[in-house]
Amino acid sequence: MVCGECGHQNVLTANFCSSCGAPMERVDITTETLAVSLDAPAGIDIDRSSFGVHEGLFVVLQGAKAGARYALDDDVVTMGRHPKGSIFLDDITVSRRHAEVRRDGARYWVRDVGSLNGTYVNRERVDDRELSDGDELQIGKFKLVFVHGTST
């Protein structure tokens, strides 16, 4: 990394120039590429014939696991940073036991189970909410879209 003040070559991790002491400016070169097509209906392209008419599915849109798919095939699916949870979301912004999704017949409900940063559905903080096809669930920095098999 080159100092903007004196032109001295520094190591990439330097916060200050080792020659003149000037603060090093950081340029954020991080880019984000979505793993799914956002112009498809409900924001994703899923072959609904591959799972049952009453089954639910999460597709991770944003976060370390972008593109991952999770079938909601248990009556209660736990989500959080606990490695033994049903859906493991490994990031400090996620509580160990963050939220759970309950299946009641063909309906799915998400419930925050006392997380610090909250659980959001379509950018609205929720304690307990029924999920509909295409809903965006945010837990920490992870964004997941809910897909329901009954939709066409």
GROMACS elastic network, one bead per residue, 0.5 to 0.9 nm:
[ bonds ]
;  ai    aj funct       b0    kb
    1     8     6  0.83357   500
    1     9     6  0.57166   500
    1    10     6  0.50500   500
    1    11     6  0.58361   500
    1    12     6  0.51189   500
    1    13     6  0.82047   500
    1    14     6  0.78634   500
    1    24     6  0.81809   500
    2     5     6  0.88364   500
    2     6     6  0.83988   500
    2     7     6  0.55835   500
    2     8     6  0.56145   500
    2    10     6  0.59248   500
    2    11     6  0.85122   500
    2    12     6  0.87640   500
    2    17     6  0.83669   500
    2    24     6  0.82226   500
    3     6     6  0.57543   500
    3     8     6  0.53101   500
    3     9     6  0.64901   500
    3    10     6  0.71039   500
    3    16     6  0.84059   500
    3    17     6  0.60725   500
    3    19     6  0.87598   500
    3    20     6  0.86229   500
    3    22     6  0.75027   500
    3    23     6  0.82099   500
    3    24     6  0.62731   500
    3    25     6  0.81571   500
    4     7     6  0.58021   500
    4     8     6  0.82149   500
    4    22     6  0.82367   500
    4    23     6  0.88982   500
    4    24     6  0.74436   500
    4    25     6  0.78856   500
    5     8     6  0.82333   500
    5    17     6  0.86940   500
    5    20     6  0.78114   500
    5    22     6  0.67580   500
    5    23     6  0.89554   500
    6    17     6  0.85403   500
    6    19     6  0.78020   500
    6    20     6  0.68351   500
    6    22     6  0.84804   500
    8    17     6  0.72945   500
    8    18     6  0.79348   500
    8    19     6  0.65310   500
    8    20     6  0.82853   500
    9    17     6  0.82588   500
    9    18     6  0.86748   500
    9    19     6  0.88213   500
   10    13     6  0.82349   500
   10    14     6  0.65112   500
   10    16     6  0.85979   500
   10    17     6  0.64298   500
   10    18     6  0.67112   500
   10    19     6  0.85072   500
   11    14     6  0.55492   500
   11    17     6  0.89882   500
   11    18     6  0.89984   500
   12    15     6  0.86642   500
   14    17     6  0.68499   500
   14    18     6  0.80014   500
   14    23     6  0.87519   500
   14    24     6  0.69484   500
   15    22     6  0.86717   500
   15    23     6  0.59844   500
   15    24     6  0.52574   500
   15    25     6  0.79139   500
   15    26     6  0.85879   500
   16    19     6  0.87249   500
   16    20     6  0.82459   500
   16    21     6  0.53482   500
   16    22     6  0.54252   500
   16    24     6  0.50549   500
   16    25     6  0.87256   500
   17    20     6  0.56565   500
   17    22     6  0.52755   500
   17    23     6  0.63160   500
   17    24     6  0.62712   500
   18    21     6  0.58062   500
   18    22     6  0.82876   500
   19    22     6  0.82977   500
   21    24     6  0.87138   500
   28    31     6  0.86518   500
   32    62     6  0.86815   500
   33    36     6  0.89418   500
   33    62     6  0.89311   500
   34    37     6  0.74103   500
   34    38     6  0.81492   500
   34    61     6  0.64931   500
   34    62     6  0.71180   500
   34    66     6  0.72036   500
   34    67     6  0.78950   500
   35    60     6  0.85626   500
   35    61     6  0.67955   500
   35    62     6  0.83999   500
   35    66     6  0.60373   500
   35    67     6  0.50749   500
   35    68     6  0.88909   500
   36    43     6  0.78141   500
   36    44     6  0.59145   500
   36    45     6  0.72850   500
   36    59     6  0.88328   500
   36    60     6  0.89872   500
   36    61     6  0.70876   500
   36    66     6  0.84778   500
   36    67     6  0.65219   500
   37    40     6  0.60925   500
   37    43     6  0.64874   500
   37    44     6  0.55017   500
   37    45     6  0.66521   500
   38    41     6  0.79452   500
   38    42     6  0.78720   500
   38    44     6  0.57999   500
   38    45     6  0.83772   500
   39    42     6  0.81535   500
   39    43     6  0.58045   500
   39    44     6  0.74062   500
   39    45     6  0.88586   500
   40    43     6  0.50950   500
   40    44     6  0.53337   500
   40    45     6  0.58365   500
   41    44     6  0.63697   500
   41    45     6  0.72808   500
   41   134     6  0.84109   500
   42    45     6  0.81430   500
   42   133     6  0.73791   500
   42   135     6  0.81561   500
   42   145     6  0.83686   500
   42   147     6  0.82005   500
   43   134     6  0.71412   500
   43   145     6  0.80512   500
   44    59     6  0.83413   500
   44   134     6  0.85098   500
   44   145     6  0.82412   500
   44   147     6  0.87648   500
   46    49     6  0.86976   500
   46    50     6  0.85617   500
   46   147     6  0.82066   500
   47    50     6  0.58472   500
   47    51     6  0.81390   500
   48    51     6  0.58792   500
   48    52     6  0.77570   500
   48    53     6  0.80320   500
   48   147     6  0.87712   500
   48   148     6  0.83430   500
   48   149     6  0.58698   500
   48   150     6  0.84335   500
   48   151     6  0.82326   500
   48   152     6  0.78500   500
   49    52     6  0.71771   500
   49    53     6  0.82055   500
   49   149     6  0.80561   500
   51    54     6  0.84238   500
   51    55     6  0.65327   500
   51    56     6  0.84657   500
   51    57     6  0.89333   500
   51    71     6  0.88902   500
   51   149     6  0.66655   500
   52    55     6  0.51920   500
   52    56     6  0.84334   500
   52   149     6  0.59467   500
   52   150     6  0.80344   500
   53    56     6  0.86619   500
   53   106     6  0.84355   500
   53   148     6  0.76593   500
   53   151     6  0.80285   500
   54   105     6  0.77840   500
   54   107     6  0.78559   500
   54   148     6  0.68230   500
   54   149     6  0.53211   500
   54   150     6  0.56645   500
   55    71     6  0.76509   500
   55    72     6  0.67728   500
   55    73     6  0.69513   500
   55   106     6  0.72085   500
   55   107     6  0.89897   500
   55   147     6  0.84969   500
   55   148     6  0.60698   500
   55   149     6  0.52923   500
   55   150     6  0.77275   500
   56    70     6  0.86890   500
   56    71     6  0.62360   500
   56    72     6  0.52058   500
   56    73     6  0.74119   500
   56   103     6  0.87409   500
   56   106     6  0.85850   500
   56   107     6  0.87293   500
   56   108     6  0.75643   500
   56   133     6  0.86665   500
   56   146     6  0.70192   500
   56   147     6  0.57016   500
   56   149     6  0.61443   500
   56   150     6  0.88616   500
   57    69     6  0.68760   500
   57    70     6  0.55829   500
   57    72     6  0.54495   500
   57    73     6  0.84110   500
   57   145     6  0.81937   500
   57   146     6  0.58528   500
   57   147     6  0.50738   500
   57   148     6  0.64514   500
   57   149     6  0.81187   500
   58    68     6  0.81644   500
   58    69     6  0.55837   500
   58    70     6  0.50608   500
   58    71     6  0.65063   500
   58    72     6  0.74398   500
   58   137     6  0.88896   500
   58   144     6  0.59056   500
   58   145     6  0.55275   500
   58   147     6  0.61894   500
   58   148     6  0.89423   500
   59    66     6  0.78129   500
   59    67     6  0.61912   500
   59    68     6  0.57436   500
   59    70     6  0.64895   500
   59    71     6  0.89219   500
   59   143     6  0.85174   500
   59   144     6  0.53235   500
   59   145     6  0.53361   500
   59   146     6  0.67914   500
   59   147     6  0.77230   500
   60    63     6  0.72160   500
   60    64     6  0.88579   500
   60    65     6  0.63723   500
   60    67     6  0.52420   500
   60    68     6  0.53765   500
   60    69     6  0.64528   500
   60    70     6  0.83692   500
   60   142     6  0.70970   500
   60   143     6  0.58905   500
   60   145     6  0.65051   500
   61    65     6  0.81617   500
   61    66     6  0.51140   500
   61    67     6  0.61309   500
   61    68     6  0.82084   500
   61   136     6  0.89170   500
   61   142     6  0.74606   500
   61   143     6  0.53432   500
   61   144     6  0.53109   500
   61   145     6  0.68131   500
   62    65     6  0.72591   500
   62    66     6  0.50905   500
   62    67     6  0.80503   500
   62   141     6  0.72332   500
   62   142     6  0.52549   500
   62   144     6  0.70253   500
   63    66     6  0.54461   500
   63    89     6  0.87468   500
   63    91     6  0.88747   500
   63   140     6  0.89794   500
   63   141     6  0.60031   500
   63   143     6  0.67525   500
   63   144     6  0.89498   500
   64    89     6  0.83384   500
   64    90     6  0.80740   500
   64    91     6  0.84078   500
   64   141     6  0.89024   500
   64   142     6  0.76469   500
   65    68     6  0.56133   500
   65    89     6  0.81124   500
   65   142     6  0.82008   500
   66    69     6  0.88111   500
   66   142     6  0.83327   500
   66   143     6  0.85139   500
   66   144     6  0.86226   500
   70    73     6  0.87915   500
   70    87     6  0.74729   500
   71    74     6  0.85807   500
   72    75     6  0.78855   500
   72    76     6  0.82115   500
   72    77     6  0.66407   500
   72   101     6  0.80201   500
   72   102     6  0.88358   500
   72   103     6  0.81059   500
   73    76     6  0.84465   500
   73    77     6  0.79923   500
   73   103     6  0.85771   500
   74    77     6  0.60638   500
   74   102     6  0.81342   500
   74   103     6  0.74232   500
   75   101     6  0.79828   500
   75   102     6  0.55841   500
   75   104     6  0.73159   500
   75   105     6  0.89759   500
   76    86     6  0.87982   500
   76   100     6  0.66035   500
   76   101     6  0.56340   500
   76   103     6  0.64291   500
   77    85     6  0.78639   500
   77    86     6  0.55603   500
   77    87     6  0.73033   500
   77    99     6  0.85955   500
   77   100     6  0.54637   500
   77   101     6  0.50761   500
   77   102     6  0.65081   500
   77   103     6  0.85213   500
   78    85     6  0.53721   500
   78    86     6  0.50127   500
   78    87     6  0.62287   500
   78    88     6  0.84904   500
   78    97     6  0.73425   500
   78    98     6  0.78349   500
   78    99     6  0.61543   500
   78   101     6  0.65170   500
   78   102     6  0.88153   500
   79    82     6  0.80004   500
   79    85     6  0.59105   500
   79    86     6  0.60712   500
   79    88     6  0.61525   500
   79    89     6  0.70239   500
   79    95     6  0.89288   500
   79    96     6  0.81814   500
   79    97     6  0.64841   500
   79    98     6  0.58595   500
   79    99     6  0.52096   500
   79   100     6  0.56507   500
   79   101     6  0.79267   500
   79   139     6  0.86584   500
   80    83     6  0.80262   500
   80    85     6  0.64935   500
   80    86     6  0.83053   500
   80    87     6  0.66016   500
   80    88     6  0.55317   500
   80    89     6  0.53441   500
   80    90     6  0.74987   500
   80    91     6  0.88716   500
   80    94     6  0.59606   500
   80    95     6  0.57160   500
   80    99     6  0.66216   500
   80   100     6  0.85790   500
   80   139     6  0.81949   500
   81    84     6  0.86145   500
   81    85     6  0.75114   500
   81    87     6  0.84236   500
   81    88     6  0.55696   500
   81    89     6  0.51194   500
   81    90     6  0.51119   500
   81    91     6  0.67631   500
   81    92     6  0.78552   500
   81    93     6  0.89494   500
   81    94     6  0.58792   500
   81    95     6  0.57459   500
   81    97     6  0.65690   500
   81    98     6  0.75132   500
   82    85     6  0.54441   500
   82    86     6  0.89491   500
   82    87     6  0.87797   500
   82    88     6  0.64317   500
   82    89     6  0.79773   500
   82    90     6  0.80631   500
   82    95     6  0.79794   500
   82    97     6  0.63344   500
   82    98     6  0.89059   500
   83    86     6  0.83838   500
   83    87     6  0.84053   500
   83    88     6  0.57568   500
   83    89     6  0.83603   500
   83    90     6  0.81461   500
   83    96     6  0.82691   500
   84    87     6  0.83368   500
   84    88     6  0.73598   500
   85    88     6  0.57333   500
   85    89     6  0.89191   500
   85    96     6  0.85397   500
   85    97     6  0.77880   500
   88    96     6  0.89688   500
   89    94     6  0.68906   500
   89    96     6  0.87875   500
   89   139     6  0.85056   500
   89   140     6  0.87892   500
   89   142     6  0.76687   500
   90    93     6  0.86239   500
   90    94     6  0.72165   500
   90    96     6  0.89290   500
   91    94     6  0.56221   500
   91    95     6  0.84696   500
   91   140     6  0.76262   500
   91   141     6  0.78720   500
   91   142     6  0.87341   500
   92    95     6  0.72724   500
   92    96     6  0.89996   500
   92   140     6  0.80142   500
   93   116     6  0.85016   500
   93   117     6  0.69432   500
   93   139     6  0.79108   500
   93   141     6  0.65154   500
   93   142     6  0.89209   500
   94    97     6  0.81698   500
   94    98     6  0.64558   500
   94   115     6  0.76280   500
   94   116     6  0.80123   500
   94   117     6  0.72466   500
   94   118     6  0.88787   500
   94   139     6  0.63732   500
   94   141     6  0.77469   500
   94   142     6  0.85514   500
   95    99     6  0.85635   500
   95   114     6  0.84697   500
   95   115     6  0.54510   500
   95   116     6  0.65215   500
   95   117     6  0.76547   500
   95   139     6  0.88295   500
   95   140     6  0.81699   500
   96   115     6  0.81142   500
   97   100     6  0.82893   500
   97   112     6  0.88897   500
   97   113     6  0.67380   500
   97   114     6  0.77165   500
   97   115     6  0.69436   500
   98   111     6  0.88080   500
   98   112     6  0.61704   500
   98   113     6  0.56461   500
   98   114     6  0.65820   500
   98   116     6  0.80585   500
   98   117     6  0.87115   500
   98   118     6  0.79159   500
   98   119     6  0.77082   500
   98   139     6  0.76221   500
   99   110     6  0.69379   500
   99   111     6  0.55219   500
   99   113     6  0.50685   500
   99   114     6  0.77641   500
   99   115     6  0.72788   500
   99   118     6  0.88170   500
   99   119     6  0.71085   500
   99   139     6  0.80876   500
  100   109     6  0.82063   500
  100   110     6  0.57230   500
  100   111     6  0.54028   500
  100   112     6  0.66140   500
  100   113     6  0.69865   500
  101   108     6  0.66174   500
  101   109     6  0.54427   500
  101   111     6  0.63615   500
  101   112     6  0.89882   500
  102   107     6  0.83264   500
  102   108     6  0.56438   500
  102   109     6  0.51627   500
  102   110     6  0.64153   500
  102   111     6  0.79515   500
  103   106     6  0.69539   500
  103   107     6  0.57993   500
  103   109     6  0.65125   500
  104   107     6  0.51459   500
  104   108     6  0.61750   500
  104   109     6  0.78655   500
  105   108     6  0.80639   500
  106   148     6  0.89035   500
  106   150     6  0.84087   500
  107   130     6  0.73357   500
  107   131     6  0.75446   500
  107   132     6  0.84316   500
  107   148     6  0.89811   500
  108   129     6  0.86447   500
  108   130     6  0.58360   500
  108   131     6  0.55509   500
  108   132     6  0.78577   500
  108   148     6  0.89156   500
  109   128     6  0.68727   500
  109   129     6  0.55005   500
  109   131     6  0.55447   500
  110   119     6  0.86909   500
  110   121     6  0.87490   500
  110   126     6  0.85179   500
  110   127     6  0.79709   500
  110   128     6  0.56791   500
  110   129     6  0.54737   500
  110   130     6  0.63234   500
  110   131     6  0.67804   500
  110   137     6  0.88158   500
  111   119     6  0.78617   500
  111   126     6  0.74987   500
  111   127     6  0.54510   500
  111   129     6  0.65756   500
  111   130     6  0.88511   500
  112   115     6  0.64453   500
  112   118     6  0.68889   500
  112   119     6  0.57714   500
  112   120     6  0.88755   500
  112   126     6  0.70833   500
  112   127     6  0.50507   500
  112   128     6  0.64859   500
  113   119     6  0.89901   500
  113   127     6  0.78961   500
  114   117     6  0.89880   500
  114   118     6  0.77682   500
  114   127     6  0.87374   500
  115   118     6  0.54587   500
  115   119     6  0.74999   500
  117   139     6  0.79180   500
  117   140     6  0.65911   500
  118   125     6  0.64582   500
  118   126     6  0.74834   500
  118   127     6  0.81615   500
  118   138     6  0.86913   500
  118   139     6  0.71319   500
  118   140     6  0.76873   500
  119   124     6  0.82451   500
  119   125     6  0.56984   500
  119   126     6  0.58598   500
  119   127     6  0.71839   500
  119   137     6  0.73967   500
  119   138     6  0.60694   500
  119   139     6  0.53837   500
  119   140     6  0.77193   500
  120   123     6  0.53646   500
  120   124     6  0.50708   500
  120   126     6  0.56164   500
  120   127     6  0.85868   500
  120   136     6  0.79891   500
  120   137     6  0.56807   500
  120   139     6  0.67400   500
  121   124     6  0.53378   500
  121   125     6  0.65176   500
  121   126     6  0.66797   500
  121   129     6  0.79201   500
  121   131     6  0.81680   500
  121   135     6  0.65520   500
  121   136     6  0.55679   500
  121   138     6  0.63945   500
  122   125     6  0.84479   500
  122   135     6  0.60712   500
  122   136     6  0.50186   500
  122   137     6  0.64538   500
  122   138     6  0.78603   500
  123   136     6  0.76956   500
  123   137     6  0.79162   500
  123   138     6  0.74324   500
  126   129     6  0.64723   500
  131   134     6  0.84955   500
  131   135     6  0.63981   500
  131   136     6  0.89706   500
  131   137     6  0.88977   500
  131   146     6  0.72177   500
  131   148     6  0.88914   500
  132   135     6  0.56530   500
  132   146     6  0.70849   500
  132   147     6  0.77878   500
  132   148     6  0.72406   500
  133   145     6  0.81949   500
  133   146     6  0.56644   500
  133   148     6  0.51339   500
  133   149     6  0.83973   500
  133   150     6  0.86215   500
  133   151     6  0.69415   500
  134   145     6  0.58665   500
  134   146     6  0.53096   500
  134   147     6  0.58344   500
  134   148     6  0.80009   500
  135   144     6  0.83247   500
  135   145     6  0.56638   500
  135   146     6  0.53560   500
  135   147     6  0.78525   500
  136   143     6  0.65789   500
  136   144     6  0.56448   500
  136   146     6  0.63954   500
  137   142     6  0.81612   500
  137   143     6  0.56746   500
  137   144     6  0.50937   500
  137   145     6  0.60636   500
  137   146     6  0.73008   500
  138   141     6  0.68912   500
  138   142     6  0.56461   500
  138   144     6  0.63263   500
  138   145     6  0.87398   500
  139   142     6  0.53019   500
  139   143     6  0.65536   500
  139   144     6  0.82492   500
  140   143     6  0.80496   500
  147   150     6  0.89824   500
  147   151     6  0.81570   500
  148   151     6  0.59980   500
  149   152     6  0.78275   500
